[in-house]
């Protein structure tokens, strides 16, 4: 009987230690995530200050794109992703860079241009609750290199809410991959010849119907 009690005590102690270790690991991971978010947030806040202060200095294109996109999303995007309906809007801006680098003055111009675009979208919608889901920036090389790089601005936004905003995908959907580059599969079905990007946008834009 004593051996059984000793075994049970030892077993419960092991379970307690294991549970405590797992809890400690989860807390450490959660704390690490919070610290990382705080670190990135601080980086974006410093970047905004530098837009005004670092006159004449430059940033590499990749870094500049990351900071600019991050700041715009930090200030304007609602990352809960709960919307009554989402709409997609696009615009193209000139990327005023030289030798791969861009000045803080150039970034300030782009920052102001995207902000003007978002304000125009909100005003056109006419609803004060309108907000953005994601603000995506993509730096591309145009076909004619003499025309310089371009910045594609993609806005997704709408009214926050919990109503489903998409139509389900069917097993026989038959699309071509983004930009009509090729077939997604070899079988016959609906949506033949439709571009995948267009189909995805359609499914997210139109609400579910009975």
MDTraj code that builds the backbone (N, CA, C; nanometers):
import mdtraj as md
import numpy as np

residues = "UNK UNK UNK UNK UNK UNK UNK UNK UNK UNK UNK UNK UNK UNK UNK UNK UNK UNK UNK UNK UNK UNK UNK UNK UNK UNK UNK UNK UNK UNK UNK UNK UNK UNK UNK UNK UNK UNK UNK UNK UNK UNK UNK UNK UNK UNK UNK UNK UNK UNK UNK UNK UNK UNK UNK UNK UNK UNK UNK UNK UNK UNK UNK UNK UNK UNK UNK UNK UNK UNK UNK UNK UNK UNK UNK UNK UNK UNK UNK UNK UNK UNK UNK UNK UNK UNK UNK UNK UNK UNK UNK UNK UNK UNK UNK UNK UNK UNK UNK UNK UNK UNK UNK UNK UNK UNK UNK UNK UNK UNK UNK UNK UNK UNK UNK UNK UNK UNK UNK UNK UNK UNK UNK UNK UNK UNK UNK UNK UNK UNK UNK UNK UNK UNK UNK UNK UNK UNK UNK UNK UNK UNK UNK UNK UNK UNK UNK UNK UNK UNK UNK UNK UNK UNK UNK UNK UNK UNK UNK UNK UNK UNK UNK UNK UNK UNK UNK UNK UNK UNK UNK UNK UNK UNK UNK UNK UNK UNK UNK UNK UNK UNK UNK UNK UNK UNK UNK UNK UNK UNK UNK UNK UNK UNK UNK UNK UNK UNK UNK UNK UNK UNK UNK UNK UNK UNK UNK UNK UNK UNK".split()
xyz = np.array([
    [0.0834, -0.1200, 0.0000],
    [0.0000, 0.0000, 0.0000],
    [0.0871, 0.1253, 0.0000],
    [0.1946, 0.1198, 0.0821],
    [0.2849, 0.2351, 0.0886],
    [0.3531, 0.2594, -0.0456],
    [0.3876, 0.1464, -0.1147],
    [0.4516, 0.1593, -0.2456],
    [0.3569, 0.2271, -0.3446],
    [0.2275, 0.1902, -0.3384],
    [0.1283, 0.2494, -0.4275],
    [0.1129, 0.3985, -0.3998],
    [0.1069, 0.4348, -0.2710],
    [0.0961, 0.5764, -0.2342],
    [0.2193, 0.6537, -0.2814],
    [0.3356, 0.5904, -0.2647],
    [0.4601, 0.6553, -0.3075],
    [0.4589, 0.6774, -0.4595],
    [0.4115, 0.5748, -0.5331],
    [0.4047, 0.5849, -0.6793],
    [0.3085, 0.6955, -0.7223],
    [0.1906, 0.6995, -0.6590],
    [0.0918, 0.8025, -0.6939],
    [0.1443, 0.9423, -0.6648],
    [0.2118, 0.9545, -0.5513],
    [0.2692, 1.0852, -0.5157],
    [0.3728, 1.1286, -0.6175],
    [0.4582, 1.0334, -0.6561],
    [0.5622, 1.0632, -0.7542],
    [0.5014, 1.0983, -0.8898],
    [0.3949, 1.0233, -0.9276],
    [0.3276, 1.0474, -1.0556],
    [0.2648, 1.1863, -1.0583],
    [0.1941, 1.2214, -0.9515],
    [0.1300, 1.3523, -0.9453],
    [0.2320, 1.4648, -0.9460],
    [0.3454, 1.4401, -0.8800],
    [0.4517, 1.5397, -0.8781],
    [0.5072, 1.5607, -1.0190],
    [0.5244, 1.4488, -1.0941],
    [0.5746, 1.4589, -1.2316],
    [0.4761, 1.5349, -1.3197],
    [0.3451, 1.5050, -1.3024],
    [0.2428, 1.5737, -1.3803],
    [0.2442, 1.7224, -1.3499],
    [0.2584, 1.7570, -1.2218],
    [0.2613, 1.8976, -1.1811],
    [0.3820, 1.9682, -1.2410],
    [0.4987, 1.9022, -1.2364],
    [0.6207, 1.9618, -1.2908],
    [0.6086, 1.9801, -1.4414],
    [0.5547, 1.8759, -1.5094],
    [0.5389, 1.8839, -1.6549],
    [0.4428, 1.9956, -1.6936],
    [0.3284, 2.0031, -1.6207],
    [0.2296, 2.1077, -1.6488],
    [0.2880, 2.2452, -1.6241],
    [0.3638, 2.2587, -1.5177],
    [0.4264, 2.3873, -1.4858],
    [0.5258, 2.4271, -1.5934],
    [0.6015, 2.3274, -1.6418],
    [0.6996, 2.3563, -1.7466],
    [0.6315, 2.4014, -1.8744],
    [0.5209, 2.3297, -1.9091],
    [0.4472, 2.3673, -2.0294],
    [0.3903, 2.5076, -2.0168],
    [0.3368, 2.5396, -1.8973],
    [0.2807, 2.6722, -1.8732],
    [0.3891, 2.7778, -1.8821],
    [0.5062, 2.7466, -1.8255],
    [0.6175, 2.8418, -1.8308],
    [0.6610, 2.8673, -1.9746],
    [0.6656, 2.7589, -2.0548],
    [0.7043, 2.7725, -2.1949],
    [0.6049, 2.8602, -2.2708],
    [0.4739, 2.8372, -2.2434],
    [0.3701, 2.9161, -2.3106],
    [0.3810, 3.0630, -2.2718],
    [0.4068, 3.0873, -2.1420],
    [0.4187, 3.2255, -2.0953],
    [0.5411, 3.2927, -2.1554],
    [0.6514, 3.2168, -2.1651],
    [0.7738, 3.2713, -2.2241],
    [0.7508, 3.3041, -2.3712],
    [0.6821, 3.2123, -2.4438],
    [0.6531, 3.2346, -2.5847],
    [0.5632, 3.3566, -2.6031],
    [0.4610, 3.3670, -2.5164],
    [0.3691, 3.4805, -2.5248],
    [0.4426, 3.6110, -2.4969],
    [0.5303, 3.6088, -2.3983],
    [0.6068, 3.7276, -2.3633],
    [0.7030, 3.7642, -2.4762],
    [0.7613, 3.6601, -2.5383],
    [0.8528, 3.6835, -2.6501],
    [0.7801, 3.7476, -2.7675],
    [0.6563, 3.7002, -2.7945],
    [0.5759, 3.7579, -2.9032],
    [0.5431, 3.9034, -2.8748],
    [0.5041, 3.9327, -2.7504],
    [0.4729, 4.0702, -2.7114],
    [0.5948, 4.1600, -2.7282],
    [0.7109, 4.1094, -2.6894],
    [0.8336, 4.1886, -2.7012],
    [0.8672, 4.2160, -2.8479],
    [0.8437, 4.1148, -2.9341],
    [0.8725, 4.1314, -3.0763],
    [0.7794, 4.2344, -3.1387],
    [0.6499, 4.2275, -3.1021],
    [0.5525, 4.3246, -3.1527],
    [0.5901, 4.4648, -3.1070],
    [0.6269, 4.4778, -2.9792],
    [0.6668, 4.6083, -2.9256],
    [0.7912, 4.6611, -2.9970],
    [0.8840, 4.5705, -3.0286],
    [1.0076, 4.6095, -3.0970],
    [0.9772, 4.6622, -3.2379],
    [0.8913, 4.5894, -3.3117],
    [0.8557, 4.6311, -3.4474],
    [0.7785, 4.7627, -3.4442],
    [0.6864, 4.7736, -3.3479],
    [0.6095, 4.8974, -3.3338],
    [0.7023, 5.0159, -3.3113],
    [0.8002, 4.9975, -3.2263],
    [0.8960, 5.1036, -3.1987],
    [0.9764, 5.1395, -3.3230],
    [1.0151, 5.0382, -3.4017],
    [1.0882, 5.0631, -3.5261],
    [1.0059, 5.1500, -3.6209],
    [0.8772, 5.1206, -3.6315],
    [0.7900, 5.1968, -3.7213],
    [0.7714, 5.3393, -3.6715],
    [0.7616, 5.3562, -3.5399],
    [0.7472, 5.4902, -3.4829],
    [0.8724, 5.5740, -3.5077],
    [0.9892, 5.5123, -3.4942],
    [1.1151, 5.5824, -3.5201],
    [1.1255, 5.6185, -3.6685],
    [1.0814, 5.5266, -3.7545],
    [1.0829, 5.5532, -3.8987],
    [0.9985, 5.6765, -3.9316],
    [0.8819, 5.6903, -3.8690],
    [0.7974, 5.8059, -3.8954],
    [0.8670, 5.9349, -3.8518],
    [0.9360, 5.9302, -3.7398],
    [1.0114, 6.0472, -3.6948],
    [1.1214, 6.0819, -3.7952],
    [1.1868, 5.9773, -3.8480],
    [1.2968, 5.9991, -3.9423],
    [1.2496, 6.0582, -4.0747],
    [1.1216, 6.0356, -4.1094],
    [1.0687, 6.0943, -4.2324],
    [1.0832, 6.2466, -4.2312],
    [1.0720, 6.3034, -4.1138],
    [1.0822, 6.4483, -4.0993],
    [1.2252, 6.4944, -4.0705],
    [1.3044, 6.4079, -4.0048],
    [1.4337, 6.4519, -3.9527],
    [1.5531, 6.4208, -4.0435],
    [1.5506, 6.3058, -4.1129],
    [1.6685, 6.2615, -4.1869],
    [1.6713, 6.3165, -4.3287],
    [1.6806, 6.4456, -4.3412],
    [1.6857, 6.5103, -4.4721],
    [1.8179, 6.4775, -4.5407],
    [1.8091, 6.4344, -4.6681],
    [1.9300, 6.4046, -4.7432],
    [1.9780, 6.2620, -4.7310],
    [1.9306, 6.1856, -4.6328],
    [1.9722, 6.0475, -4.6165],
    [1.8822, 5.9547, -4.6973],
    [1.9298, 5.8322, -4.7198],
    [1.8560, 5.7377, -4.8039],
    [1.8402, 5.6024, -4.7350],
    [1.7508, 5.5191, -4.7921],
    [1.7301, 5.3816, -4.7472],
    [1.7331, 5.2901, -4.8693],
    [1.7827, 5.1648, -4.8545],
    [1.7720, 5.0687, -4.9643],
    [1.6246, 5.0429, -4.9966],
    [1.5961, 5.0086, -5.1207],
    [1.4576, 4.9929, -5.1662],
    [1.3792, 4.8921, -5.0820],
    [1.4378, 4.7738, -5.0540],
    [1.3663, 4.6703, -4.9790],
    [1.3290, 4.7181, -4.8393],
    [1.4241, 4.7811, -4.7712],
    [1.3977, 4.8315, -4.6371],
    [1.2924, 4.9412, -4.6395],
    [1.3047, 5.0318, -4.7363],
    [1.2106, 5.1434, -4.7474],
    [1.0691, 5.0933, -4.7702],
    [1.0541, 4.9932, -4.8577],
    [0.9215, 4.9367, -4.8865],
    [0.8619, 4.8737, -4.7602],
    [0.9453, 4.7993, -4.6840],
    [0.8986, 4.7333, -4.5615],
    [0.8530, 4.8365, -4.4581],
    [0.9349, 4.9374, -4.4354],
    [0.9011, 5.0395, -4.3351],
    [0.7759, 5.1171, -4.3752],
    [0.7666, 5.1554, -4.5014],
    [0.6524, 5.2347, -4.5462],
    [0.5227, 5.1542, -4.5357],
    [0.5263, 5.0307, -4.5813],
    [0.4077, 4.9449, -4.5725],
    [0.3702, 4.9183, -4.4267],
    [0.4705, 4.8915, -4.3442],
    [0.4444, 4.8659, -4.2028],
    [0.3821, 4.9846, -4.1323],
    [0.4332, 5.1051, -4.1608],
    [0.3809, 5.2253, -4.0963],
    [0.2365, 5.2513, -4.1378],
    [0.2061, 5.2366, -4.2660],
    [0.0705, 5.2598, -4.3151],
    [-0.0284, 5.1617, -4.2525],
    [0.0110, 5.0366, -4.2405],
    [-0.0768, 4.9372, -4.1782],
    [-0.0906, 4.9607, -4.0282],
    [0.0192, 4.9990, -3.9646],
    [0.0161, 5.0274, -3.8207],
    [-0.0804, 5.1413, -3.7897],
    [-0.0830, 5.2413, -3.8758],
    [-0.1659, 5.3591, -3.8503],
    [-0.3102, 5.3442, -3.8965],
    [-0.3339, 5.2652, -4.0014],
    [-0.4669, 5.2672, -4.0623],
    [-0.5387, 5.1336, -4.0727],
    [-0.4672, 5.0232, -4.0773],
    [-0.5323, 4.8949, -4.1049],
    [-0.5919, 4.8319, -3.9796],
    [-0.7058, 4.7670, -3.9987],
    [-0.7735, 4.6951, -3.8907],
    [-0.7476, 4.5466, -3.9106],
    [-0.6526, 4.4913, -3.8346],
    [-0.6118, 4.3542, -3.8624],
    [-0.6956, 4.2477, -3.7915],
    [-0.8196, 4.2833, -3.7507],
    [-0.9087, 4.1799, -3.6969],
    [-0.9687, 4.0972, -3.8113],
    [-0.9689, 4.1517, -3.9314],
    [-1.0190, 4.0842, -4.0513],
    [-1.1656, 4.0446, -4.0400],
    [-1.2434, 4.1182, -3.9653],
    [-1.3874, 4.0940, -3.9563],
    [-1.4596, 4.2100, -4.0238],
    [-1.5091, 4.1844, -4.1440],
    [-1.5733, 4.2882, -4.2224],
    [-1.7059, 4.2376, -4.2792],
    [-1.8023, 4.3293, -4.2915],
    [-1.9291, 4.2946, -4.3544],
    [-1.9061, 4.2671, -4.5026],
    [-1.8248, 4.3492, -4.5649],
    [-1.7921, 4.3303, -4.7052],
    [-1.6598, 4.3998, -4.7336],
    [-1.5769, 4.3349, -4.8133],
    [-1.4448, 4.3892, -4.8452],
    [-1.4401, 4.4278, -4.9922],
    [-1.3839, 4.5451, -5.0213],
    [-1.3615, 4.5871, -5.1596],
    [-1.2119, 4.6073, -5.1805],
    [-1.1685, 4.5932, -5.3048],
    [-1.0275, 4.6028, -5.3395],
    [-1.0062, 4.7202, -5.4340],
    [-0.9060, 4.8022, -5.4040],
    [-0.8753, 4.9168, -5.4885],
    [-0.7248, 4.9200, -5.5145],
    [-0.6877, 4.9697, -5.6333],
    [-0.5476, 4.9696, -5.6729],
    [-0.5080, 5.1046, -5.7317],
    [-0.3805, 5.1380, -5.7136],
    [-0.3265, 5.2587, -5.7744],
    [-0.1769, 5.2367, -5.7971],
    [-0.1191, 5.3162, -5.8852],
    [0.0233, 5.3051, -5.9158],
    [0.0911, 5.4391, -5.8924],
    [0.2012, 5.4370, -5.8164],
    [0.2777, 5.5576, -5.7872],
    [0.4198, 5.5419, -5.8414],
    [0.4798, 5.6508, -5.8795],
    [0.6197, 5.6488, -5.9242],
    [0.7087, 5.6352, -5.8009],
    [0.8075, 5.5467, -5.8084],
    [0.9021, 5.5252, -5.6977],
    [1.0249, 5.6137, -5.7235],
    [1.0325, 5.7292, -5.6559],
    [1.1399, 5.8261, -5.6851],
    [1.2734, 5.7865, -5.6228],
    [1.3379, 5.6854, -5.6836],
    [1.4641, 5.6350, -5.6290],
    [1.5785, 5.6544, -5.7267],
    [1.7007, 5.6453, -5.6749],
    [1.8212, 5.6577, -5.7567],
    [1.9211, 5.5512, -5.7138],
    [1.9683, 5.4702, -5.8109],
    [2.0662, 5.3643, -5.7838],
    [2.0175, 5.2657, -5.6779],
    [1.8878, 5.2378, -5.6772],
    [1.8331, 5.1392, -5.5838],
    [1.7957, 5.1950, -5.4484],
    [1.8458, 5.3139, -5.4143],
    [1.8130, 5.3754, -5.2852],
    [1.7103, 5.4860, -5.3032],
    [1.6383, 5.5159, -5.1964],
    [1.5382, 5.6219, -5.2009],
    [1.5586, 5.7148, -5.0816],
    [1.5423, 5.8418, -5.1042],
    [1.5635, 5.9396, -4.9972],
    [1.4427, 5.9445, -4.9038],
    [1.4660, 5.9968, -4.7860],
    [1.3553, 6.0140, -4.6911],
    [1.2545, 6.1152, -4.7441],
    [1.3021, 6.2113, -4.8231],
    [1.2093, 6.3068, -4.8841],
    [1.1156, 6.2353, -4.9818],
    [1.1730, 6.1417, -5.0600],
    [1.0914, 6.0644, -5.1528],
    [0.9907, 5.9770, -5.0809],
    [1.0337, 5.9166, -4.9696],
    [0.9435, 5.8338, -4.8899],
    [0.8322, 5.9175, -4.8280],
    [0.8664, 6.0381, -4.7890],
    [0.7660, 6.1282, -4.7318],
    [0.6585, 6.1600, -4.8366],
    [0.7003, 6.1802, -4.9618],
    [0.6051, 6.2063, -5.0692],
    [0.5125, 6.0862, -5.0913],
    [0.5708, 5.9651, -5.0903],
    [0.4908, 5.8445, -5.1094],
    [0.3947, 5.8233, -4.9933],
    [0.4428, 5.8463, -4.8731],
    [0.3591, 5.8336, -4.7526],
    [0.2391, 5.9268, -4.7619],
    [0.2641, 6.0506, -4.8044],
    [0.1551, 6.1483, -4.8182],
    [0.0591, 6.1074, -4.9296],
    [0.1124, 6.0538, -5.0397],
    [0.0286, 6.0144, -5.1528],
    [-0.0655, 5.9004, -5.1156],
    [-0.0137, 5.7990, -5.0444],
    [-0.0982, 5.6860, -5.0039],
    [-0.2035, 5.7329, -4.9037],
    [-0.1651, 5.8222, -4.8134],
    [-0.2615, 5.8756, -4.7165],
    [-0.3730, 5.9535, -4.7867],
    [-0.3366, 6.0308, -4.8879],
    [-0.4378, 6.1039, -4.9646],
    [-0.5324, 6.0070, -5.0348],
    [-0.4753, 5.8965, -5.0846],
    [-0.5569, 5.7961, -5.1518],
    [-0.6560, 5.7322, -5.0542],
    [-0.6096, 5.6960, -4.9348],
    [-0.6989, 5.6333, -4.8369],
    [-0.8075, 5.7307, -4.7905],
    [-0.7700, 5.8564, -4.7724],
    [-0.8692, 5.9563, -4.7307],
    [-0.9768, 5.9748, -4.8380],
    [-0.9345, 5.9723, -4.9655],
    [-1.0301, 5.9868, -5.0751],
    [-1.1268, 5.8681, -5.0787],
    [-1.0744, 5.7479, -5.0509],
    [-1.1587, 5.6285, -5.0500],
    [-1.2630, 5.6371, -4.9397],
    [-1.2210, 5.6795, -4.8211],
    [-1.3128, 5.6916, -4.7078],
    [-1.4198, 5.7969, -4.7363],
    [-1.3785, 5.9110, -4.7901],
    [-1.4741, 6.0173, -4.8216],
    [-1.5738, 5.9734, -4.9278],
    [-1.5244, 5.9002, -5.0269],
    [-1.6122, 5.8529, -5.1332],
    [-1.7139, 5.7529, -5.0790],
    [-1.6723, 5.6717, -4.9832],
    [-1.7644, 5.5746, -4.9244],
    [-1.8739, 5.6441, -4.8443],
    [-1.8369, 5.7530, -4.7764],
    [-1.9350, 5.8302, -4.7020],
    [-1.9749, 5.7722, -4.5684],
    [-1.9089, 5.6656, -4.5239],
    [-1.9413, 5.6054, -4.3941],
    [-1.8236, 5.6246, -4.2989],
    [-1.8448, 5.6892, -4.1840],
    [-1.7336, 5.7158, -4.0915],
    [-1.6724, 5.5895, -4.0321],
    [-1.7427, 5.4754, -4.0412],
    [-1.6912, 5.3499, -3.9868],
    [-1.6029, 5.2740, -4.0861],
    [-1.5927, 5.3267, -4.2077],
    [-1.5123, 5.2587, -4.3096],
    [-1.3670, 5.2508, -4.2624],
    [-1.3059, 5.1345, -4.2798],
    [-1.1657, 5.1178, -4.2399],
    [-1.0963, 5.0217, -4.3356],
    [-0.9657, 5.0107, -4.3229],
    [-0.8889, 4.9263, -4.4138],
    [-0.8492, 4.7955, -4.3476],
    [-0.8565, 4.6907, -4.4265],
    [-0.8197, 4.5580, -4.3802],
    [-0.6685, 4.5385, -4.3935],
    [-0.6168, 4.5657, -4.5120],
    [-0.4729, 4.5562, -4.5391],
    [-0.4350, 4.6631, -4.6408],
    [-0.3185, 4.7238, -4.6226],
    [-0.2608, 4.8145, -4.7218],
    [-0.1324, 4.7482, -4.7712],
    [-0.1319, 4.7074, -4.8970],
    [-0.0204, 4.6317, -4.9518],
    [0.0560, 4.7170, -5.0533],
    [0.1877, 4.7191, -5.0416],
    [0.2732, 4.7902, -5.1366],
    [0.3623, 4.6901, -5.2079],
    [0.3730, 4.7041, -5.3391],
    [0.4590, 4.6145, -5.4161],
    [0.5420, 4.6955, -5.5140],
    [0.6722, 4.6847, -5.4979],
    [0.7661, 4.7581, -5.5835],
    [0.7977, 4.6725, -5.7057],
    [0.7742, 4.7258, -5.8253],
    [0.7948, 4.6468, -5.9469],
    [0.8817, 4.7215, -6.0474],
    [0.9444, 4.6420, -6.1338],
    [1.0218, 4.6974, -6.2454],
    [0.9303, 4.7059, -6.3662],
    [0.9133, 4.8229, -6.4268],
    [0.8300, 4.8330, -6.5462],
    [0.8973, 4.7671, -6.6664],
    [0.8219, 4.7457, -6.7740],
    [0.8778, 4.6830, -6.8936],
    [0.9897, 4.7680, -6.9525],
    [0.9714, 4.8993, -6.9526],
    [1.0745, 4.9892, -7.0030],
    [1.1513, 5.0474, -6.8852],
    [1.2750, 5.0052, -6.8670],
    [1.3521, 5.0442, -6.7500],
    [1.3789, 5.1935, -6.7434],
    [1.3708, 5.2589, -6.8548],
    [1.3954, 5.4027, -6.8558],
    [1.2870, 5.4795, -6.7792],
    [1.1708, 5.4153, -6.7594],
    [1.0601, 5.4829, -6.6905],
    [1.0692, 5.4723, -6.5382],
    [1.1676, 5.3975, -6.4863],
    [1.1869, 5.3870, -6.3421],
    [1.0921, 5.2883, -6.2771],
    [1.1178, 5.2602, -6.1489],
    [1.0345, 5.1638, -6.0764],
    [0.8994, 5.2251, -6.0412],
    [0.8030, 5.1357, -6.0198],
    [0.6691, 5.1784, -5.9818],
    [0.6270, 5.1106, -5.8530],
    [0.5423, 5.1790, -5.7768],
    [0.4905, 5.1242, -5.6523],
    [0.3412, 5.0973, -5.6702],
    [0.3041, 4.9695, -5.6658],
    [0.1641, 4.9309, -5.6773],
    [0.1018, 4.9344, -5.5384],
    [-0.0024, 5.0139, -5.5226],
    [-0.0727, 5.0256, -5.3934],
    [-0.2031, 4.9475, -5.4031],
    [-0.2198, 4.8483, -5.3172],
    [-0.3430, 4.7692, -5.3136],
    [-0.4110, 4.7909, -5.1787],
    [-0.5327, 4.8399, -5.1826],
    [-0.6090, 4.8652, -5.0601],
    [-0.7246, 4.7672, -5.0514],
    [-0.7430, 4.7047, -4.9376],
    [-0.8643, 4.6270, -4.9141],
    [-0.9296, 4.6858, -4.7897],
    [-1.0571, 4.7169, -4.8007],
    [-1.1241, 4.7816, -4.6882],
    [-1.2739, 4.7643, -4.6951],
    [-1.3411, 4.8153, -4.5948],
    [-1.4859, 4.8049, -4.5898],
    [-1.5370, 4.8430, -4.4520],
    [-1.6520, 4.7883, -4.4169],
    [-1.7143, 4.8170, -4.2875],
    [-1.6933, 4.6989, -4.1937],
    [-1.6386, 4.7238, -4.0743],
    [-1.6175, 4.6150, -3.9790],
    [-1.7489, 4.5452, -3.9454],
    [-1.7422, 4.4141, -3.9295],
    [-1.8607, 4.3356, -3.8946],
    [-1.8281, 4.1881, -3.8951],
    [-1.9249, 4.1046, -3.8635],
    [-1.9012, 3.9606, -3.8529],
    [-1.9806, 3.8803, -3.9550],
    [-2.0508, 3.9480, -4.0468],
    [-2.1255, 3.8766, -4.1495],
    [-2.0280, 3.8114, -4.2479],
    [-2.0512, 3.6842, -4.2870],
    [-1.9617, 3.6197, -4.3847],
    [-1.9505, 3.7034, -4.5118],
    [-1.8292, 3.7118, -4.5656],
    [-1.8076, 3.7989, -4.6817],
    [-1.7599, 3.7236, -4.8049],
    [-1.7679, 3.5914, -4.8045],
    [-1.7140, 3.5182, -4.9182],
    [-1.8089, 3.4081, -4.9650],
    [-1.7911, 3.3692, -5.0887],
    [-1.8627, 3.2553, -5.1449],
    [-1.7680, 3.1357, -5.1430],
    [-1.8163, 3.0209, -5.1006],
    [-1.7308, 2.9033, -5.0907],
    [-1.6761, 2.8584, -5.2249],
    [-1.5609, 2.7912, -5.2245],
    [-1.4987, 2.7415, -5.3460],
    [-1.5487, 2.6001, -5.3766],
    [-1.5723, 2.5730, -5.5032],
    [-1.6197, 2.4414, -5.5444],
    [-1.5030, 2.3515, -5.5826],
    [-1.5239, 2.2197, -5.5721],
    [-1.4153, 2.1260, -5.6027],
    [-1.3836, 2.1209, -5.7508],
    [-1.4770, 2.1705, -5.8364],
    [-1.4510, 2.1664, -5.9802],
    [-1.4165, 2.3037, -6.0371],
    [-1.3790, 2.3995, -5.9513],
    [-1.3332, 2.5290, -6.0017],
    [-1.2081, 2.5076, -6.0878],
    [-1.2048, 2.5754, -6.1999],
    [-1.0970, 2.5556, -6.2968],
    [-1.0464, 2.6932, -6.3382],
    [-0.9351, 2.7353, -6.2794],
    [-0.8839, 2.8697, -6.3037],
    [-0.7483, 2.8645, -6.3714],
    [-0.7066, 2.9796, -6.4176],
    [-0.5661, 2.9960, -6.4541],
    [-0.5004, 3.0708, -6.3386],
    [-0.3713, 3.0502, -6.3216],
    [-0.3043, 3.1117, -6.2074],
    [-0.2979, 3.2627, -6.2242],
    [-0.2614, 3.3327, -6.1164],
    [-0.2628, 3.4784, -6.1160],
    [-0.1981, 3.5410, -6.2382],
    [-0.2673, 3.6372, -6.3003],
    [-0.2151, 3.7035, -6.4187],
    [-0.2257, 3.6194, -6.5451],
    [-0.3145, 3.5186, -6.5432],
    [-0.3364, 3.4314, -6.6601],
    [-0.2068, 3.3646, -6.7066],
    [-0.1244, 3.3188, -6.6109],
    [0.0044, 3.2600, -6.6460],
    [-0.0033, 3.1112, -6.6797],
    [-0.1113, 3.0433, -6.6421],
    [-0.1196, 2.9005, -6.6724],
    [-0.2337, 2.8355, -6.5978],
    [-0.2645, 2.7114, -6.6328],
    [-0.3757, 2.6392, -6.5711],
    [-0.3393, 2.5961, -6.4293],
    [-0.4390, 2.5988, -6.3408],
    [-0.4161, 2.5533, -6.2034],
    [-0.4265, 2.4016, -6.1934],
    [-0.4994, 2.3383, -6.2842],
    [-0.5150, 2.1937, -6.2810],
    [-0.5540, 2.1469, -6.4201],
    [-0.5641, 2.0145, -6.4388],
    [-0.5862, 1.9610, -6.5723],
    [-0.7298, 1.9165, -6.5972],
    [-0.8184, 1.9273, -6.4970],
    [-0.9539, 1.8757, -6.5154],
    [-1.0481, 1.9827, -6.5689],
    [-1.1611, 1.9356, -6.6216],
    [-1.2640, 2.0255, -6.6719],
    [-1.3521, 2.0701, -6.5564],
    [-1.4117, 2.1878, -6.5660],
    [-1.5009, 2.2323, -6.4605],
    [-1.5485, 2.3729, -6.4858],
    [-1.6067, 2.4345, -6.3857],
    [-1.6552, 2.5703, -6.4016],
    [-1.5403, 2.6699, -6.3891],
    [-1.5692, 2.7949, -6.4235],
    [-1.4699, 2.9033, -6.4173],
    [-1.3554, 2.8822, -6.5168],
    [-1.3794, 2.8073, -6.6239],
    [-1.2734, 2.7822, -6.7221],
    [-1.2274, 2.9152, -6.7826],
    [-1.0971, 2.9337, -6.7834],
    [-1.0405, 3.0546, -6.8413],
    [-1.0434, 3.1757, -6.7502],
    [-1.1024, 3.1627, -6.6317],
    [-1.1064, 3.2759, -6.5390],
    [-0.9744, 3.2871, -6.4649],
    [-0.9310, 3.4084, -6.4441],
    [-0.8053, 3.4336, -6.3736],
    [-0.8237, 3.4117, -6.2240],
    [-0.7294, 3.3420, -6.1603],
    [-0.7409, 3.3097, -6.0180],
    [-0.7511, 3.4354, -5.9314],
    [-0.6734, 3.5380, -5.9653],
    [-0.6782, 3.6626, -5.8885],
    [-0.8183, 3.7228, -5.8925],
    [-0.8790, 3.7230, -6.0122],
    [-1.0142, 3.7758, -6.0275],
    [-1.1145, 3.6932, -5.9484],
    [-1.0984, 3.5605, -5.9536],
    [-1.1912, 3.4724, -5.8825],
    [-1.1831, 3.4928, -5.7304],
    [-1.0624, 3.5021, -5.6786],
    [-1.0454, 3.5236, -5.5351],
    [-1.1077, 3.6553, -5.4921],
    [-1.0858, 3.7594, -5.5717],
    [-1.1430, 3.8899, -5.5405],
    [-1.2954, 3.8833, -5.5447],
    [-1.3498, 3.8120, -5.6440],
    [-1.4949, 3.7980, -5.6561],
    [-1.5526, 3.7281, -5.5336],
    [-1.4882, 3.6209, -5.4901],
    [-1.5384, 3.5433, -5.3768],
    [-1.5381, 3.6260, -5.2479],
    [-1.4392, 3.7136, -5.2335],
    [-1.4328, 3.7949, -5.1132],
    [-1.5239, 3.9177, -5.1209],
    [-1.5491, 3.9657, -5.2414],
    [-1.6254, 4.0890, -5.2571],
    [-1.7747, 4.0678, -5.2403],
    [-1.8262, 3.9571, -5.2955],
    [-1.9711, 3.9365, -5.2944],
    [-2.0124, 3.8526, -5.1741],
    [-2.1174, 3.8953, -5.1038],
    [-2.1600, 3.8243, -4.9826],
    [-2.2243, 3.6898, -5.0132],
    [-2.2257, 3.6046, -4.9125],
    [-2.2892, 3.4744, -4.9258],
    [-2.4385, 3.4909, -4.9483],
    [-2.4967, 3.4135, -5.0402],
    [-2.6414, 3.4170, -5.0641],
    [-2.6981, 3.2793, -5.0368],
    [-2.8248, 3.2743, -4.9964],
    [-2.8888, 3.1468, -4.9678],
    [-2.9180, 3.0741, -5.0977],
])
top = md.Topology()
chain = top.add_chain()
for i, resn in enumerate(residues, 1):
    res = top.add_residue(resn, chain, resSeq=i)
    for name in ("N", "CA", "C"):
        top.add_atom(name, md.element.get_by_symbol(name[0]), res)
traj = md.Trajectory(xyz[None], top)
